[in-house]
């Protein structure tokens, strides 16, 4: 790999990381920090799944357990949020 290719790739990685951070801060300004954290967990699970599919990365037991915990936590948070919203709506009507 030549120097020009290295510097071009380094620039592109820096640019894309900057854009990712801009997107993350913009998102954080629009949602609650907990929702942002849940989205971050889902993003990490998507990265794990895509690396398994595209690169053939083997899943260790540790990775499987971590992914399952992340998915379960996200599901439980979503259900708890829905239940709290329903309870709040019920209280307002009463």
N, CA, C and O atoms as a CHARMM CRD file, in Angstrom:
* protein
*
  376
    1    1 UNK  N      0.85800  -1.17700   0.00000 PROA 1      0.00000
    2    1 UNK  CA     0.00000   0.00000   0.00000 PROA 1      0.00000
    3    1 UNK  C      0.89800   1.23100   0.00000 PROA 1      0.00000
    4    1 UNK  O      1.80900   1.36000   0.81800 PROA 1      0.00000
    5    2 UNK  N      0.62100   2.12200  -0.92800 PROA 2      0.00000
    6    2 UNK  CA     1.42500   3.32200  -1.04500 PROA 2      0.00000
    7    2 UNK  C      1.00500   4.39200  -0.06400 PROA 2      0.00000
    8    2 UNK  O     -0.03400   4.29400   0.58900 PROA 2      0.00000
    9    3 UNK  N      1.84000   5.42500   0.02700 PROA 3      0.00000
   10    3 UNK  CA     1.59200   6.52200   0.95700 PROA 3      0.00000
   11    3 UNK  C      0.30400   7.27200   0.60000 PROA 3      0.00000
   12    3 UNK  O     -0.45100   7.67000   1.48800 PROA 3      0.00000
   13    4 UNK  N      0.05900   7.46300  -0.68900 PROA 4      0.00000
   14    4 UNK  CA    -1.14800   8.17800  -1.10600 PROA 4      0.00000
   15    4 UNK  C     -2.40700   7.42400  -0.67800 PROA 4      0.00000
   16    4 UNK  O     -3.35900   8.02300  -0.17900 PROA 4      0.00000
   17    5 UNK  N     -2.40300   6.12900  -0.87500 PROA 5      0.00000
   18    5 UNK  CA    -3.55100   5.31800  -0.46900 PROA 5      0.00000
   19    5 UNK  C     -3.73800   5.37200   1.04200 PROA 5      0.00000
   20    5 UNK  O     -4.86600   5.47700   1.52500 PROA 5      0.00000
   21    6 UNK  N     -2.64900   5.30200   1.78400 PROA 6      0.00000
   22    6 UNK  CA    -2.72600   5.36200   3.24600 PROA 6      0.00000
   23    6 UNK  C     -3.35100   6.66800   3.70900 PROA 6      0.00000
   24    6 UNK  O     -4.27100   6.66700   4.52700 PROA 6      0.00000
   25    7 UNK  N     -2.84700   7.79500   3.17900 PROA 7      0.00000
   26    7 UNK  CA    -3.34900   9.09900   3.62000 PROA 7      0.00000
   27    7 UNK  C     -4.79700   9.31600   3.18600 PROA 7      0.00000
   28    7 UNK  O     -5.57600   9.94000   3.90500 PROA 7      0.00000
   29    8 UNK  N     -5.15500   8.80200   2.01300 PROA 8      0.00000
   30    8 UNK  CA    -6.54100   8.91700   1.55200 PROA 8      0.00000
   31    8 UNK  C     -7.47700   8.14200   2.47200 PROA 8      0.00000
   32    8 UNK  O     -8.52300   8.64900   2.87500 PROA 8      0.00000
   33    9 UNK  N     -7.09400   6.91200   2.79900 PROA 9      0.00000
   34    9 UNK  CA    -7.92100   6.09600   3.68700 PROA 9      0.00000
   35    9 UNK  C     -7.98000   6.69500   5.08800 PROA 9      0.00000
   36    9 UNK  O     -9.02900   6.66300   5.73200 PROA 9      0.00000
   37   10 UNK  N     -6.87500   7.23300   5.56000 PROA 10     0.00000
   38   10 UNK  CA    -6.85900   7.86700   6.87600 PROA 10     0.00000
   39   10 UNK  C     -7.80200   9.07300   6.90400 PROA 10     0.00000
   40   10 UNK  O     -8.53500   9.27000   7.87200 PROA 10     0.00000
   41   11 UNK  N     -7.77800   9.86700   5.84900 PROA 11     0.00000
   42   11 UNK  CA    -8.67300  11.01700   5.75100 PROA 11     0.00000
   43   11 UNK  C    -10.13900  10.57100   5.74400 PROA 11     0.00000
   44   11 UNK  O    -10.97200  11.14300   6.44700 PROA 11     0.00000
   45   12 UNK  N    -10.44500   9.53800   4.93900 PROA 12     0.00000
   46   12 UNK  CA   -11.82000   9.05700   4.85100 PROA 12     0.00000
   47   12 UNK  C    -12.31100   8.49400   6.17700 PROA 12     0.00000
   48   12 UNK  O    -13.45900   8.72400   6.55800 PROA 12     0.00000
   49   13 UNK  N    -11.46000   7.76200   6.88200 PROA 13     0.00000
   50   13 UNK  CA   -11.85000   7.22600   8.18800 PROA 13     0.00000
   51   13 UNK  C    -12.13300   8.37600   9.15600 PROA 13     0.00000
   52   13 UNK  O    -13.12200   8.34200   9.88900 PROA 13     0.00000
   53   14 UNK  N    -11.27800   9.38200   9.16000 PROA 14     0.00000
   54   14 UNK  CA   -11.48700  10.54100  10.02800 PROA 14     0.00000
   55   14 UNK  C    -12.76900  11.27800   9.68900 PROA 14     0.00000
   56   14 UNK  O    -13.51200  11.68100  10.58400 PROA 14     0.00000
   57   15 UNK  N    -13.03000  11.45500   8.41100 PROA 15     0.00000
   58   15 UNK  CA   -14.24700  12.14100   7.96300 PROA 15     0.00000
   59   15 UNK  C    -15.50100  11.35500   8.37000 PROA 15     0.00000
   60   15 UNK  O    -16.44900  11.92600   8.90700 PROA 15     0.00000
   61   16 UNK  N    -15.49700  10.05200   8.11200 PROA 16     0.00000
   62   16 UNK  CA   -16.65700   9.23900   8.46200 PROA 16     0.00000
   63   16 UNK  C    -16.87100   9.18300   9.97100 PROA 16     0.00000
   64   16 UNK  O    -18.01300   9.19500  10.43000 PROA 16     0.00000
   65   17 UNK  N    -15.79900   9.12100  10.74300 PROA 17     0.00000
   66   17 UNK  CA   -15.95100   9.11200  12.19600 PROA 17     0.00000
   67   17 UNK  C    -16.50800  10.45000  12.68500 PROA 17     0.00000
   68   17 UNK  O    -17.33900  10.48100  13.59300 PROA 17     0.00000
   69   18 UNK  N    -16.05900  11.53900  12.09500 PROA 18     0.00000
   70   18 UNK  CA   -16.58600  12.86000  12.43500 PROA 18     0.00000
   71   18 UNK  C    -18.08600  12.92800  12.13300 PROA 18     0.00000
   72   18 UNK  O    -18.86500  13.40900  12.95500 PROA 18     0.00000
   73   19 UNK  N    -18.48500  12.44700  10.95800 PROA 19     0.00000
   74   19 UNK  CA   -19.89800  12.46000  10.59200 PROA 19     0.00000
   75   19 UNK  C    -20.71500  11.57000  11.53100 PROA 19     0.00000
   76   19 UNK  O    -21.83700  11.92000  11.89600 PROA 19     0.00000
   77   20 UNK  N    -20.16100  10.42600  11.92000 PROA 20     0.00000
   78   20 UNK  CA   -20.84200   9.54900  12.87600 PROA 20     0.00000
   79   20 UNK  C    -21.06900  10.28500  14.19900 PROA 20     0.00000
   80   20 UNK  O    -22.15600  10.20700  14.77100 PROA 20     0.00000
   81   21 UNK  N    -20.05600  10.99600  14.68400 PROA 21     0.00000
   82   21 UNK  CA   -20.19800  11.73900  15.94200 PROA 21     0.00000
   83   21 UNK  C    -21.22000  12.86500  15.81300 PROA 21     0.00000
   84   21 UNK  O    -21.98500  13.11400  16.74400 PROA 21     0.00000
   85   22 UNK  N    -21.23700  13.53900  14.68000 PROA 22     0.00000
   86   22 UNK  CA   -22.23800  14.58400  14.46100 PROA 22     0.00000
   87   22 UNK  C    -23.64100  13.98800  14.50800 PROA 22     0.00000
   88   22 UNK  O    -24.54100  14.55500  15.12700 PROA 22     0.00000
   89   23 UNK  N    -23.82300  12.84600  13.85500 PROA 23     0.00000
   90   23 UNK  CA   -25.11400  12.16600  13.85200 PROA 23     0.00000
   91   23 UNK  C    -25.50700  11.74600  15.27000 PROA 23     0.00000
   92   23 UNK  O    -26.66200  11.89900  15.66800 PROA 23     0.00000
   93   24 UNK  N    -24.54400  11.21600  16.03200 PROA 24     0.00000
   94   24 UNK  CA   -24.82600  10.75600  17.39400 PROA 24     0.00000
   95   24 UNK  C    -25.24300  11.92400  18.28700 PROA 24     0.00000
   96   24 UNK  O    -26.20300  11.80100  19.04800 PROA 24     0.00000
   97   25 UNK  N    -24.53900  13.05100  18.20800 PROA 25     0.00000
   98   25 UNK  CA   -24.89900  14.21600  19.02600 PROA 25     0.00000
   99   25 UNK  C    -26.24700  14.79400  18.60600 PROA 25     0.00000
  100   25 UNK  O    -27.02900  15.22600  19.45200 PROA 25     0.00000
  101   26 UNK  N    -26.51900  14.80300  17.30700 PROA 26     0.00000
  102   26 UNK  CA   -27.80700  15.28000  16.81700 PROA 26     0.00000
  103   26 UNK  C    -28.92800  14.38400  17.33500 PROA 26     0.00000
  104   26 UNK  O    -29.97400  14.87100  17.76300 PROA 26     0.00000
  105   27 UNK  N    -28.70400  13.08000  17.29300 PROA 27     0.00000
  106   27 UNK  CA   -29.69800  12.13600  17.79300 PROA 27     0.00000
  107   27 UNK  C    -29.89800  12.31000  19.29500 PROA 27     0.00000
  108   27 UNK  O    -31.03100  12.30100  19.77600 PROA 27     0.00000
  109   28 UNK  N    -28.81100  12.46700  20.03100 PROA 28     0.00000
  110   28 UNK  CA   -28.89300  12.63300  21.47800 PROA 28     0.00000
  111   28 UNK  C    -29.68700  13.88100  21.84600 PROA 28     0.00000
  112   28 UNK  O    -30.35400  13.91300  22.88000 PROA 28     0.00000
  113   29 UNK  N    -29.61600  14.90000  21.00800 PROA 29     0.00000
  114   29 UNK  CA   -30.39000  16.10900  21.24900 PROA 29     0.00000
  115   29 UNK  C    -31.88500  15.91700  21.02300 PROA 29     0.00000
  116   29 UNK  O    -32.68600  16.72200  21.49800 PROA 29     0.00000
  117   30 UNK  N    -32.26800  14.87600  20.31400 PROA 30     0.00000
  118   30 UNK  CA   -33.67100  14.65600  19.97300 PROA 30     0.00000
  119   30 UNK  C    -34.34600  13.57300  20.80400 PROA 30     0.00000
  120   30 UNK  O    -35.57500  13.52900  20.87300 PROA 30     0.00000
  121   31 UNK  N    -33.56700  12.70000  21.43600 PROA 31     0.00000
  122   31 UNK  CA   -34.14500  11.60500  22.22500 PROA 31     0.00000
  123   31 UNK  C    -33.55400  11.63900  23.63200 PROA 31     0.00000
  124   31 UNK  O    -32.60800  12.37700  23.90500 PROA 31     0.00000
  125   32 UNK  N    -34.12500  10.83200  24.51400 PROA 32     0.00000
  126   32 UNK  CA   -33.59400  10.76300  25.87300 PROA 32     0.00000
  127   32 UNK  C    -32.26600  10.01100  25.86800 PROA 32     0.00000
  128   32 UNK  O    -32.01800   9.20300  24.97300 PROA 32     0.00000
  129   33 UNK  N    -31.41700  10.26600  26.85100 PROA 33     0.00000
  130   33 UNK  CA   -30.14400   9.53900  26.91500 PROA 33     0.00000
  131   33 UNK  C    -30.32000   8.02600  27.00000 PROA 33     0.00000
  132   33 UNK  O    -29.50200   7.28000  26.46300 PROA 33     0.00000
  133   34 UNK  N    -31.37300   7.56600  27.66700 PROA 34     0.00000
  134   34 UNK  CA   -31.59700   6.12200  27.77000 PROA 34     0.00000
  135   34 UNK  C    -31.96500   5.54300  26.40400 PROA 34     0.00000
  136   34 UNK  O    -31.47800   4.47700  26.02800 PROA 34     0.00000
  137   35 UNK  N    -32.82200   6.24300  25.66700 PROA 35     0.00000
  138   35 UNK  CA   -33.17400   5.78100  24.31800 PROA 35     0.00000
  139   35 UNK  C    -31.94700   5.76000  23.41900 PROA 35     0.00000
  140   35 UNK  O    -31.77800   4.85200  22.60500 PROA 35     0.00000
  141   36 UNK  N    -31.10200   6.75400  23.56800 PROA 36     0.00000
  142   36 UNK  CA   -29.86000   6.79400  22.79300 PROA 36     0.00000
  143   36 UNK  C    -28.98000   5.59500  23.14400 PROA 36     0.00000
  144   36 UNK  O    -28.36300   4.99200  22.26600 PROA 36     0.00000
  145   37 UNK  N    -28.92800   5.25700  24.42000 PROA 37     0.00000
  146   37 UNK  CA   -28.15000   4.09600  24.84900 PROA 37     0.00000
  147   37 UNK  C    -28.70400   2.79500  24.28400 PROA 37     0.00000
  148   37 UNK  O    -27.94800   1.90900  23.88500 PROA 37     0.00000
  149   38 UNK  N    -30.03200   2.68700  24.25400 PROA 38     0.00000
  150   38 UNK  CA   -30.66000   1.49200  23.68100 PROA 38     0.00000
  151   38 UNK  C    -30.32900   1.38500  22.20000 PROA 38     0.00000
  152   38 UNK  O    -30.00400   0.30400  21.70900 PROA 38     0.00000
  153   39 UNK  N    -30.40900   2.49600  21.49400 PROA 39     0.00000
  154   39 UNK  CA   -30.04700   2.48800  20.06900 PROA 39     0.00000
  155   39 UNK  C    -28.59200   2.07900  19.87800 PROA 39     0.00000
  156   39 UNK  O    -28.26100   1.37500  18.92400 PROA 39     0.00000
  157   40 UNK  N    -27.73300   2.51700  20.77400 PROA 40     0.00000
  158   40 UNK  CA   -26.32500   2.15300  20.70100 PROA 40     0.00000
  159   40 UNK  C    -26.14600   0.65300  20.89200 PROA 40     0.00000
  160   40 UNK  O    -25.31500   0.03700  20.22600 PROA 40     0.00000
  161   41 UNK  N    -26.92200   0.06200  21.79700 PROA 41     0.00000
  162   41 UNK  CA   -26.85800  -1.38800  22.01300 PROA 41     0.00000
  163   41 UNK  C    -27.31300  -2.11500  20.74600 PROA 41     0.00000
  164   41 UNK  O    -26.67900  -3.08000  20.32000 PROA 41     0.00000
  165   42 UNK  N    -28.39600  -1.65900  20.15600 PROA 42     0.00000
  166   42 UNK  CA   -28.90900  -2.27800  18.93500 PROA 42     0.00000
  167   42 UNK  C    -27.86700  -2.15100  17.82000 PROA 42     0.00000
  168   42 UNK  O    -27.67800  -3.08200  17.03700 PROA 42     0.00000
  169   43 UNK  N    -27.20400  -1.02000  17.74800 PROA 43     0.00000
  170   43 UNK  CA   -26.15900  -0.82100  16.74100 PROA 43     0.00000
  171   43 UNK  C    -25.03600  -1.83100  16.92900 PROA 43     0.00000
  172   43 UNK  O    -24.54800  -2.40300  15.95500 PROA 43     0.00000
  173   44 UNK  N    -24.62400  -2.05100  18.16300 PROA 44     0.00000
  174   44 UNK  CA   -23.54600  -3.00500  18.43100 PROA 44     0.00000
  175   44 UNK  C    -23.96000  -4.42800  18.05500 PROA 44     0.00000
  176   44 UNK  O    -23.16000  -5.18700  17.50800 PROA 44     0.00000
  177   45 UNK  N    -25.20000  -4.78200  18.34600 PROA 45     0.00000
  178   45 UNK  CA   -25.68800  -6.11100  17.96400 PROA 45     0.00000
  179   45 UNK  C    -25.70400  -6.23500  16.44000 PROA 45     0.00000
  180   45 UNK  O    -25.33500  -7.27800  15.90100 PROA 45     0.00000
  181   46 UNK  N    -26.12600  -5.18400  15.74600 PROA 46     0.00000
  182   46 UNK  CA   -26.14200  -5.20600  14.27900 PROA 46     0.00000
  183   46 UNK  C    -24.72800  -5.36900  13.72800 PROA 46     0.00000
  184   46 UNK  O    -24.52600  -6.07100  12.73700 PROA 46     0.00000
  185   47 UNK  N    -23.76200  -4.73300  14.35600 PROA 47     0.00000
  186   47 UNK  CA   -22.37200  -4.86500  13.92100 PROA 47     0.00000
  187   47 UNK  C    -21.89400  -6.30300  14.11300 PROA 47     0.00000
  188   47 UNK  O    -21.21800  -6.85500  13.24500 PROA 47     0.00000
  189   48 UNK  N    -22.24200  -6.90600  15.24600 PROA 48     0.00000
  190   48 UNK  CA   -21.84300  -8.29500  15.50600 PROA 48     0.00000
  191   48 UNK  C    -22.46800  -9.22400  14.47600 PROA 48     0.00000
  192   48 UNK  O    -21.78600 -10.07500  13.90600 PROA 48     0.00000
  193   49 UNK  N    -23.75800  -9.06000  14.24100 PROA 49     0.00000
  194   49 UNK  CA   -24.45600  -9.92700  13.28400 PROA 49     0.00000
  195   49 UNK  C    -23.89300  -9.74600  11.87600 PROA 49     0.00000
  196   49 UNK  O    -23.66600 -10.72700  11.16800 PROA 49     0.00000
  197   50 UNK  N    -23.66700  -8.49800  11.46900 PROA 50     0.00000
  198   50 UNK  CA   -23.14300  -8.27100  10.12300 PROA 50     0.00000
  199   50 UNK  C    -21.72100  -8.80700   9.97500 PROA 50     0.00000
  200   50 UNK  O    -21.35400  -9.27700   8.89800 PROA 50     0.00000
  201   51 UNK  N    -20.91900  -8.74400  11.03000 PROA 51     0.00000
  202   51 UNK  CA   -19.55800  -9.29200  10.92400 PROA 51     0.00000
  203   51 UNK  C    -19.59900 -10.80600  10.80400 PROA 51     0.00000
  204   51 UNK  O    -18.75700 -11.39800  10.12900 PROA 51     0.00000
  205   52 UNK  N    -20.57100 -11.43700  11.45300 PROA 52     0.00000
  206   52 UNK  CA   -20.72400 -12.89300  11.31800 PROA 52     0.00000
  207   52 UNK  C    -21.13600 -13.23500   9.88700 PROA 52     0.00000
  208   52 UNK  O    -20.60600 -14.17200   9.29100 PROA 52     0.00000
  209   53 UNK  N    -22.07800 -12.47600   9.34300 PROA 53     0.00000
  210   53 UNK  CA   -22.59000 -12.76000   7.99900 PROA 53     0.00000
  211   53 UNK  C    -21.54700 -12.45100   6.92300 PROA 53     0.00000
  212   53 UNK  O    -21.27500 -13.29600   6.06900 PROA 53     0.00000
  213   54 UNK  N    -20.96700 -11.26200   6.95400 PROA 54     0.00000
  214   54 UNK  CA   -20.09200 -10.83300   5.87100 PROA 54     0.00000
  215   54 UNK  C    -18.66400 -11.37000   5.96700 PROA 54     0.00000
  216   54 UNK  O    -18.05000 -11.68300   4.94700 PROA 54     0.00000
  217   55 UNK  N    -18.13700 -11.47900   7.18400 PROA 55     0.00000
  218   55 UNK  CA   -16.74000 -11.87800   7.34100 PROA 55     0.00000
  219   55 UNK  C    -16.56900 -13.29700   7.85900 PROA 55     0.00000
  220   55 UNK  O    -15.44600 -13.79200   7.95100 PROA 55     0.00000
  221   56 UNK  N    -17.67000 -13.95400   8.19600 PROA 56     0.00000
  222   56 UNK  CA   -17.58200 -15.31300   8.70200 PROA 56     0.00000
  223   56 UNK  C    -16.93500 -15.41100  10.06700 PROA 56     0.00000
  224   56 UNK  O    -16.34100 -16.43500  10.40300 PROA 56     0.00000
  225   57 UNK  N    -17.04400 -14.35200  10.85700 PROA 57     0.00000
  226   57 UNK  CA   -16.46000 -14.34100  12.19800 PROA 57     0.00000
  227   57 UNK  C    -17.19200 -15.35200  13.07500 PROA 57     0.00000
  228   57 UNK  O    -18.41800 -15.30900  13.17600 PROA 57     0.00000
  229   58 UNK  N    -16.45600 -16.25800  13.70800 PROA 58     0.00000
  230   58 UNK  CA   -17.14700 -17.23400  14.56600 PROA 58     0.00000
  231   58 UNK  C    -17.65600 -16.58300  15.84500 PROA 58     0.00000
  232   58 UNK  O    -17.02000 -15.68400  16.39400 PROA 58     0.00000
  233   59 UNK  N    -18.80500 -17.04600  16.30800 PROA 59     0.00000
  234   59 UNK  CA   -19.38100 -16.53900  17.55300 PROA 59     0.00000
  235   59 UNK  C    -18.91500 -17.40700  18.71500 PROA 59     0.00000
  236   59 UNK  O    -19.16000 -18.61300  18.72800 PROA 59     0.00000
  237   60 UNK  N    -18.26000 -16.80900  19.66900 PROA 60     0.00000
  238   60 UNK  CA   -17.87600 -17.52800  20.87800 PROA 60     0.00000
  239   60 UNK  C    -19.07200 -17.55600  21.82000 PROA 60     0.00000
  240   60 UNK  O    -20.04600 -16.83100  21.61500 PROA 60     0.00000
  241   61 UNK  N    -19.00300 -18.37200  22.82700 PROA 61     0.00000
  242   61 UNK  CA   -20.09200 -18.43300  23.80400 PROA 61     0.00000
  243   61 UNK  C    -20.25700 -17.07800  24.49200 PROA 61     0.00000
  244   61 UNK  O    -21.37400 -16.64700  24.77700 PROA 61     0.00000
  245   62 UNK  N    -19.13700 -16.41900  24.75200 PROA 62     0.00000
  246   62 UNK  CA   -19.16700 -15.09400  25.39300 PROA 62     0.00000
  247   62 UNK  C    -19.92300 -14.09300  24.50600 PROA 62     0.00000
  248   62 UNK  O    -20.71600 -13.29800  25.00900 PROA 62     0.00000
  249   63 UNK  N    -19.68000 -14.13100  23.20200 PROA 63     0.00000
  250   63 UNK  CA   -20.35700 -13.22500  22.27500 PROA 63     0.00000
  251   63 UNK  C    -21.84600 -13.53900  22.20500 PROA 63     0.00000
  252   63 UNK  O    -22.67700 -12.63100  22.18700 PROA 63     0.00000
  253   64 UNK  N    -22.17900 -14.82100  22.16700 PROA 64     0.00000
  254   64 UNK  CA   -23.59100 -15.21200  22.11500 PROA 64     0.00000
  255   64 UNK  C    -24.33700 -14.74400  23.36600 PROA 64     0.00000
  256   64 UNK  O    -25.44600 -14.21700  23.27300 PROA 64     0.00000
  257   65 UNK  N    -23.72400 -14.93800  24.53100 PROA 65     0.00000
  258   65 UNK  CA   -24.36600 -14.52000  25.78200 PROA 65     0.00000
  259   65 UNK  C    -24.50500 -13.00300  25.82500 PROA 65     0.00000
  260   65 UNK  O    -25.55400 -12.48900  26.21300 PROA 65     0.00000
  261   66 UNK  N    -23.46700 -12.29000  25.43400 PROA 66     0.00000
  262   66 UNK  CA   -23.51300 -10.82400  25.42600 PROA 66     0.00000
  263   66 UNK  C    -24.57900 -10.28800  24.49000 PROA 66     0.00000
  264   66 UNK  O    -25.28900  -9.34200  24.83100 PROA 66     0.00000
  265   67 UNK  N    -24.69700 -10.88200  23.31900 PROA 67     0.00000
  266   67 UNK  CA   -25.71700 -10.46800  22.35900 PROA 67     0.00000
  267   67 UNK  C    -27.11200 -10.75200  22.90700 PROA 67     0.00000
  268   67 UNK  O    -28.01700  -9.92900  22.77600 PROA 67     0.00000
  269   68 UNK  N    -27.27900 -11.91500  23.51800 PROA 68     0.00000
  270   68 UNK  CA   -28.58400 -12.26300  24.09700 PROA 68     0.00000
  271   68 UNK  C    -28.96300 -11.31100  25.23100 PROA 68     0.00000
  272   68 UNK  O    -30.11700 -10.89500  25.33200 PROA 68     0.00000
  273   69 UNK  N    -28.00400 -10.96900  26.07600 PROA 69     0.00000
  274   69 UNK  CA   -28.26800 -10.03400  27.17700 PROA 69     0.00000
  275   69 UNK  C    -28.66100  -8.65900  26.62600 PROA 69     0.00000
  276   69 UNK  O    -29.58900  -8.02200  27.12500 PROA 69     0.00000
  277   70 UNK  N    -27.94200  -8.21300  25.59100 PROA 70     0.00000
  278   70 UNK  CA   -28.24800  -6.91200  24.98300 PROA 70     0.00000
  279   70 UNK  C    -29.65100  -6.90400  24.38900 PROA 70     0.00000
  280   70 UNK  O    -30.40400  -5.94800  24.57600 PROA 70     0.00000
  281   71 UNK  N    -30.00000  -7.96300  23.67700 PROA 71     0.00000
  282   71 UNK  CA   -31.34100  -8.03000  23.08200 PROA 71     0.00000
  283   71 UNK  C    -32.42600  -8.11900  24.14900 PROA 71     0.00000
  284   71 UNK  O    -33.46000  -7.46100  24.04100 PROA 71     0.00000
  285   72 UNK  N    -32.19600  -8.92300  25.16800 PROA 72     0.00000
  286   72 UNK  CA   -33.17000  -9.04600  26.25400 PROA 72     0.00000
  287   72 UNK  C    -33.34400  -7.71100  26.98200 PROA 72     0.00000
  288   72 UNK  O    -34.46900  -7.30700  27.27800 PROA 72     0.00000
  289   73 UNK  N    -32.25300  -7.04000  27.26400 PROA 73     0.00000
  290   73 UNK  CA   -32.33000  -5.74200  27.93300 PROA 73     0.00000
  291   73 UNK  C    -33.07900  -4.71400  27.11200 PROA 73     0.00000
  292   73 UNK  O    -33.87000  -3.93800  27.64900 PROA 73     0.00000
  293   74 UNK  N    -32.83200  -4.70600  25.81100 PROA 74     0.00000
  294   74 UNK  CA   -33.53700  -3.77800  24.92700 PROA 74     0.00000
  295   74 UNK  C    -35.02500  -4.09500  24.89500 PROA 74     0.00000
  296   74 UNK  O    -35.85400  -3.18600  24.93800 PROA 74     0.00000
  297   75 UNK  N    -35.36800  -5.36800  24.82000 PROA 75     0.00000
  298   75 UNK  CA   -36.77800  -5.77100  24.82100 PROA 75     0.00000
  299   75 UNK  C    -37.45200  -5.36500  26.13400 PROA 75     0.00000
  300   75 UNK  O    -38.54600  -4.80100  26.12100 PROA 75     0.00000
  301   76 UNK  N    -36.80600  -5.64900  27.25900 PROA 76     0.00000
  302   76 UNK  CA   -37.38800  -5.31700  28.56500 PROA 76     0.00000
  303   76 UNK  C    -37.56500  -3.80900  28.73000 PROA 76     0.00000
  304   76 UNK  O    -38.57200  -3.35500  29.27400 PROA 76     0.00000
  305   77 UNK  N    -36.59100  -3.03800  28.26100 PROA 77     0.00000
  306   77 UNK  CA   -36.70600  -1.57900  28.33500 PROA 77     0.00000
  307   77 UNK  C    -37.89800  -1.09400  27.50800 PROA 77     0.00000
  308   77 UNK  O    -38.66500  -0.24000  27.95300 PROA 77     0.00000
  309   78 UNK  N    -38.04300  -1.63800  26.31600 PROA 78     0.00000
  310   78 UNK  CA   -39.14700  -1.24100  25.45000 PROA 78     0.00000
  311   78 UNK  C    -40.49100  -1.56400  26.09700 PROA 78     0.00000
  312   78 UNK  O    -41.40700  -0.74200  26.08100 PROA 78     0.00000
  313   79 UNK  N    -40.60200  -2.75200  26.66000 PROA 79     0.00000
  314   79 UNK  CA   -41.85200  -3.13800  27.32000 PROA 79     0.00000
  315   79 UNK  C    -42.12600  -2.27200  28.54700 PROA 79     0.00000
  316   79 UNK  O    -43.26900  -1.87800  28.77800 PROA 79     0.00000
  317   80 UNK  N    -41.10600  -1.97500  29.32700 PROA 80     0.00000
  318   80 UNK  CA   -41.27600  -1.13100  30.51500 PROA 80     0.00000
  319   80 UNK  C    -41.69800   0.28300  30.11700 PROA 80     0.00000
  320   80 UNK  O    -42.52900   0.89700  30.78600 PROA 80     0.00000
  321   81 UNK  N    -41.12700   0.79400  29.03700 PROA 81     0.00000
  322   81 UNK  CA   -41.48400   2.12900  28.55600 PROA 81     0.00000
  323   81 UNK  C    -42.94100   2.16200  28.10400 PROA 81     0.00000
  324   81 UNK  O    -43.66700   3.10900  28.40500 PROA 81     0.00000
  325   82 UNK  N    -43.36300   1.13100  27.38400 PROA 82     0.00000
  326   82 UNK  CA   -44.76500   1.07000  26.94400 PROA 82     0.00000
  327   82 UNK  C    -45.70800   0.97700  28.13700 PROA 82     0.00000
  328   82 UNK  O    -46.74900   1.63300  28.16000 PROA 82     0.00000
  329   83 UNK  N    -45.35100   0.16700  29.12500 PROA 83     0.00000
  330   83 UNK  CA   -46.19900   0.01600  30.31500 PROA 83     0.00000
  331   83 UNK  C    -46.29200   1.32800  31.08400 PROA 83     0.00000
  332   83 UNK  O    -47.36600   1.69100  31.56400 PROA 83     0.00000
  333   84 UNK  N    -45.17600   2.03900  31.20500 PROA 84     0.00000
  334   84 UNK  CA   -45.18200   3.32000  31.91900 PROA 84     0.00000
  335   84 UNK  C    -46.01700   4.34600  31.16600 PROA 84     0.00000
  336   84 UNK  O    -46.73900   5.12600  31.78800 PROA 84     0.00000
  337   85 UNK  N    -45.93400   4.35900  29.84300 PROA 85     0.00000
  338   85 UNK  CA   -46.73000   5.30400  29.05700 PROA 85     0.00000
  339   85 UNK  C    -48.21200   4.98700  29.17800 PROA 85     0.00000
  340   85 UNK  O    -49.03700   5.89600  29.26600 PROA 85     0.00000
  341   86 UNK  N    -48.55400   3.71100  29.18300 PROA 86     0.00000
  342   86 UNK  CA   -49.95500   3.32500  29.32200 PROA 86     0.00000
  343   86 UNK  C    -50.48600   3.69800  30.70200 PROA 86     0.00000
  344   86 UNK  O    -51.62100   4.15500  30.83800 PROA 86     0.00000
  345   87 UNK  N    -49.66100   3.50100  31.71500 PROA 87     0.00000
  346   87 UNK  CA   -50.08000   3.84900  33.09300 PROA 87     0.00000
  347   87 UNK  C    -50.25800   5.37200  33.21300 PROA 87     0.00000
  348   87 UNK  O    -51.19700   5.84500  33.85300 PROA 87     0.00000
  349   88 UNK  N    -49.35600   6.12000  32.59800 PROA 88     0.00000
  350   88 UNK  CA   -49.43800   7.57500  32.64700 PROA 88     0.00000
  351   88 UNK  C    -50.70300   8.05700  31.93300 PROA 88     0.00000
  352   88 UNK  O    -51.38500   8.96100  32.41500 PROA 88     0.00000
  353   89 UNK  N    -51.01400   7.45300  30.78500 PROA 89     0.00000
  354   89 UNK  CA   -52.23000   7.83200  30.04400 PROA 89     0.00000
  355   89 UNK  C    -53.47800   7.46700  30.83700 PROA 89     0.00000
  356   89 UNK  O    -54.47000   8.19600  30.81800 PROA 89     0.00000
  357   90 UNK  N    -53.42400   6.34200  31.52900 PROA 90     0.00000
  358   90 UNK  CA   -54.54400   5.89300  32.34500 PROA 90     0.00000
  359   90 UNK  C    -54.78500   6.85700  33.50600 PROA 90     0.00000
  360   90 UNK  O    -55.92800   7.16200  33.84700 PROA 90     0.00000
  361   91 UNK  N    -53.70500   7.32600  34.10200 PROA 91     0.00000
  362   91 UNK  CA   -53.79500   8.26200  35.23100 PROA 91     0.00000
  363   91 UNK  C    -54.37000   9.59800  34.78500 PROA 91     0.00000
  364   91 UNK  O    -55.15200  10.20900  35.51400 PROA 91     0.00000
  365   92 UNK  N    -53.99100  10.06100  33.59100 PROA 92     0.00000
  366   92 UNK  CA   -54.50400  11.32900  33.07200 PROA 92     0.00000
  367   92 UNK  C    -56.00200  11.25400  32.79200 PROA 92     0.00000
  368   92 UNK  O    -56.71500  12.23800  32.98500 PROA 92     0.00000
  369   93 UNK  N    -56.48200  10.10700  32.34400 PROA 93     0.00000
  370   93 UNK  CA   -57.90200   9.95800  32.03200 PROA 93     0.00000
  371   93 UNK  C    -58.75300   9.86400  33.29800 PROA 93     0.00000
  372   93 UNK  O    -59.92800  10.22900  33.29300 PROA 93     0.00000
  373   94 UNK  N    -58.15400   9.37800  34.37000 PROA 94     0.00000
  374   94 UNK  CA   -58.92700   9.18900  35.60900 PROA 94     0.00000
  375   94 UNK  C    -59.12000  10.45000  36.39300 PROA 94     0.00000
  376   94 UNK  O    -59.75000  10.42900  37.45000 PROA 94     0.00000
